[in-house]
Amino acid sequence: MLAYFERVNAALNARFFSVFGYQQRFLELIRARLRPRGVVLDLGAGSVDGSRLWAEEVGKHGSVVVACDRELAPLARNPNPRRLVADAACLPFPDAAVDLIITDNMFEHLMEPGVVLSECRRVLTPGGALIFATPHKYSYIA
């Protein structure tokens, strides 16, 4: 029985968590929006260095990636050397200072996502982009 569940789990993980799932499209969108020497904000990064999937592209462009989360404990474990503890609803950046904001599975945890969206708009440069992913209600994660 255990072997059966291990096979099912492996198949689900391959389908939903491989780079060929939603993450491939996510990566394509990021690549398309990176700017030379741009500022990239990995919002809601926690302990995971989101740029692990797109680090090569960031390096080619000479961009700076800032890992941002509102909690210090998980952020302290993030391997990105540029870490910032901040609330996504009140980012400590001047207007139009960030070229690209990337967030993976964060918006579904917010009580007031509209406030965070407004703050993202404020700090984005003209032509900047917010690229985010969230699970749908029937997803394997949910």
C-alpha positions as CSV (number, residue, x, y, z in Angstrom):
1,M,0.0,0.0,0.0
2,L,2.8,2.4,0.9
3,A,4.4,1.8,-2.5
4,Y,1.1,2.8,-4.2
5,F,0.9,6.1,-2.3
6,E,4.6,6.9,-3.0
7,R,3.9,6.4,-6.8
8,V,0.8,8.6,-6.7
9,N,2.6,11.3,-4.7
10,A,5.6,11.2,-7.1
11,A,3.2,11.5,-10.1
12,L,1.4,14.5,-8.5
13,N,4.6,16.2,-7.6
14,A,5.9,15.7,-11.2
15,R,2.7,17.2,-12.6
16,F,2.2,20.1,-10.3
17,F,5.7,21.0,-9.0
18,S,8.0,20.4,-11.9
19,V,9.5,23.2,-13.9
20,F,7.3,22.1,-16.8
21,G,4.1,22.9,-14.9
22,Y,3.0,26.4,-14.2
23,Q,6.5,27.4,-13.2
24,Q,7.6,27.1,-16.9
25,R,5.1,29.8,-17.9
26,F,6.0,31.8,-14.8
27,L,9.7,31.7,-15.9
28,E,8.8,32.7,-19.4
29,L,6.9,35.8,-18.1
30,I,9.8,36.7,-15.9
31,R,12.4,36.4,-18.7
32,A,10.2,38.6,-20.9
33,R,10.0,41.4,-18.4
34,L,13.6,41.6,-17.0
35,R,15.3,44.9,-17.7
36,P,19.1,45.5,-17.9
37,R,20.4,46.5,-14.5
38,G,16.9,46.5,-13.1
39,V,15.6,46.2,-9.6
40,V,13.6,43.0,-9.0
41,L,11.5,42.5,-5.8
42,D,10.9,38.9,-4.8
43,L,7.8,39.8,-2.7
44,G,6.7,37.3,0.0
45,A,10.0,35.4,-0.5
46,G,10.2,33.8,3.0
47,S,13.0,31.3,3.3
48,V,12.9,30.4,-0.4
49,D,15.2,32.2,-2.9
50,G,12.7,32.5,-5.7
51,S,15.4,33.5,-8.1
52,R,16.7,30.0,-8.0
53,L,14.6,29.4,-11.1
54,W,15.5,32.6,-12.9
55,A,19.0,33.5,-11.4
56,E,20.8,32.9,-14.7
57,E,18.5,35.3,-16.5
58,V,18.9,37.9,-13.8
59,G,22.7,37.5,-14.0
60,K,22.6,38.1,-17.8
61,H,20.7,41.3,-17.3
62,G,22.8,42.5,-14.3
63,S,19.6,43.0,-12.3
64,V,19.5,43.2,-8.5
65,V,17.1,40.9,-6.7
66,V,15.7,41.9,-3.2
67,A,14.0,39.1,-1.2
68,C,11.2,40.7,0.8
69,D,9.0,39.2,3.5
70,R,7.2,40.6,6.5
71,E,8.7,37.9,8.9
72,L,12.3,37.9,9.9
73,A,12.6,34.2,10.9
74,P,11.9,32.7,7.4
75,L,13.7,35.5,5.6
76,A,16.8,35.0,7.7
77,R,17.1,31.5,6.1
78,N,16.7,32.9,2.5
79,P,20.1,32.5,0.7
80,N,19.6,35.8,-1.2
81,P,22.2,38.2,0.2
82,R,19.8,41.1,-0.3
83,R,16.9,40.6,2.2
84,L,14.3,43.1,3.4
85,V,11.8,42.8,6.2
86,A,8.8,44.8,5.2
87,D,5.0,44.6,4.9
88,A,3.8,44.3,1.3
89,A,1.1,46.9,2.1
90,C,3.7,49.5,2.9
91,L,7.0,49.0,1.0
92,P,10.0,51.1,1.9
93,F,10.7,52.2,-1.6
94,P,10.2,55.5,-3.3
95,D,7.6,55.8,-6.1
96,A,8.6,54.2,-9.3
97,A,11.8,52.5,-7.9
98,V,11.2,48.8,-8.8
99,D,11.3,47.4,-12.3
100,L,9.7,44.0,-11.7
101,I,7.9,42.5,-8.8
102,I,7.6,38.7,-8.6
103,T,5.5,36.8,-6.1
104,D,4.8,33.1,-6.0
105,N,1.9,31.8,-3.9
106,M,1.5,34.9,-1.7
107,F,-1.6,36.7,-2.7
108,E,-3.9,34.0,-1.5
109,H,-2.6,34.6,2.0
110,L,-3.5,38.3,2.1
111,M,-6.6,39.7,3.9
112,E,-6.6,42.8,1.7
113,P,-4.9,42.0,-1.6
114,G,-6.2,45.3,-3.1
115,V,-4.0,47.3,-0.8
116,V,-0.9,45.3,-1.7
117,L,-1.7,45.6,-5.4
118,S,-2.0,49.4,-5.0
119,E,1.4,49.5,-3.2
120,C,3.0,47.4,-6.0
121,R,1.6,49.8,-8.5
122,R,3.1,52.7,-6.6
123,V,6.7,51.3,-6.4
124,L,6.7,50.0,-10.0
125,T,8.5,52.1,-12.7
126,P,6.5,53.1,-15.7
127,G,6.2,50.0,-17.8
128,G,7.3,47.8,-14.9
129,A,5.4,44.6,-14.2
130,L,4.0,42.5,-11.4
131,I,4.2,38.8,-12.1
132,F,2.4,36.5,-9.6
133,A,1.1,33.0,-9.3
134,T,-1.6,31.7,-7.1
135,P,-3.2,28.3,-6.8
136,H,-6.8,27.9,-8.1
137,K,-9.4,26.4,-5.7
138,Y,-9.1,22.9,-7.3
139,S,-5.3,22.8,-7.3
140,Y,-3.3,20.0,-5.7
141,I,-1.8,22.5,-3.2
142,A,-5.2,23.8,-2.2
